[in-house]
Structures are given as structure tokens and as C-alpha cells.
Amino acid sequence: MIDKIPLEMESEESAIRFRDCFSVRYIQSAALLCRLGYGIEQAGRLAPLAQDDLLRHEAFILNSVLSSVAFLECTINELYADVADNAYLSPDEQHEQLMATIRDGWNNEKNFDRSPLIGKYQKILIIAGRAPFEEGDLAYDNVRSLVEIRNHLMHYRREWVVINDGGAPGQSGETTTGKFEKILRKKFATNPLAETNRPFFPDKCLGHGCAEWAIVNSVIFTDAFFRKLDLPAPYEGVRDELATR
């Protein structure tokens, strides 16, 4: 991966300095885990799965979803770090000016760290004089829902969930399961390995369909972000490694 990492070397005897790109590692990981989860789901269509296979599937899908959001976090944090450190490898004067505009417009690192994930993308676009994402933009809305899933999983609080006999979606009151079911049920295929009497979230939600949806929408969102800034995406060189099945 050394050719994918910005490298600085002043002479043969001087120290080599790296600026790693964990956003790329995370989206590669998300895609790999998604493919592994898909393989188990396909195997489950042919024969009953062992408990260990079910556990592996859960681990692959869960961590694929989490890695997709980690990709979003790292992408914007790495851009800001490169701007703040004046380390962005700008190809021309126009991009240099853009980086300077962002650096001058948001020079409070603590304020950046405390900002919500999606808010970071929006504010940088506004500082750069570019149109922010609008409400109703499909990828923007999907990424917001994805971040909500990550936040719920990372800051999990147990709650009672009622499974209705009629199976009507979104009838779980104010529970997180009910909320996610209303938002996500028609977004992707549900987990085919989930038992029928289990709640939508997490059991039926967290399957290959969800992991694939998370990866695809994360990349669509960041693609749109970099197009707005007229900057190359840092993961451009690994697009052929991001297959989800």
C-alpha cells in the first residue's frame, strides 16, 4: 500500500514521513466483510448453517456497517488534517486556494472535533463556497440513517421490543427498532438468516443487504462531496476492490 500513502523524503539519509489513509483501509474492510457475509447467506440457501457460521455472518455484517461509518469519519477528518497541516498535495493554484480557504475558515480544531459527522461535510462545503447537501438528497438521507445505526450500536441501550402478531411494520411504539423499521424496511433486502419471530432491528436489518446499502451510499455521498470541491477522492485507486458480493 506504500504507493497509496502520501510520502515525503528529503534525501537518502533523512527520515521518511508518512501520512496514512485509514479511510481507504476502512472502506476496503467494509467491502471485504460484506462479501464474506454474502457468501455465508448464499451457503445458507443450500443447507442449514452451523451456529459458528451464523456468528461469523453476524460479525462480518456488523463490522462492515461500522467500517462504512468509520470510512466516512476518517475521510472528512483526513481532509481537515491535511488542510490544517498544509499537507494536501494540491495539483494547481486553484486547489491551493481552496485548501487555504478551508484552513482559514475553520481553524478551530477543537470545534471541528466536537462537530457532528455529517455537519463536518456540510460546513466544509459552505466554507469553500460550494452548495451543501440538501434535505431530500437520497445519499445524504441514507448516510444520516447509517450514522444513526452506528450511533445506536456504539452507544447501545437495552429496550423492550414487542413483536406484533400481524407483522405490521413500525408498530413498536417509540423504540429504536420501530424507528429503524419505518425508515429502512424498504431500503434493502432483509437478512435471510433471521428467524421470522425476531424484530426487524437488529436481526432482520443486519444482513448483506444492509451492509451493501451502507457501502454504496457512503461512497456515493463522498463522491458527491469531492465533486462539489472539485477534488480527487482519496480512494480512487481502490474502487475495483469495493465489490460487495
Helices and strands as residue ranges (DSSP letters): G 2-4, E 7-9, E 16-18, H 22-44, H 51-84, H 93-105, H 109-114, H 117-127, H 138-154, H 176-184, I 200-204, H 208-229, G 236-241
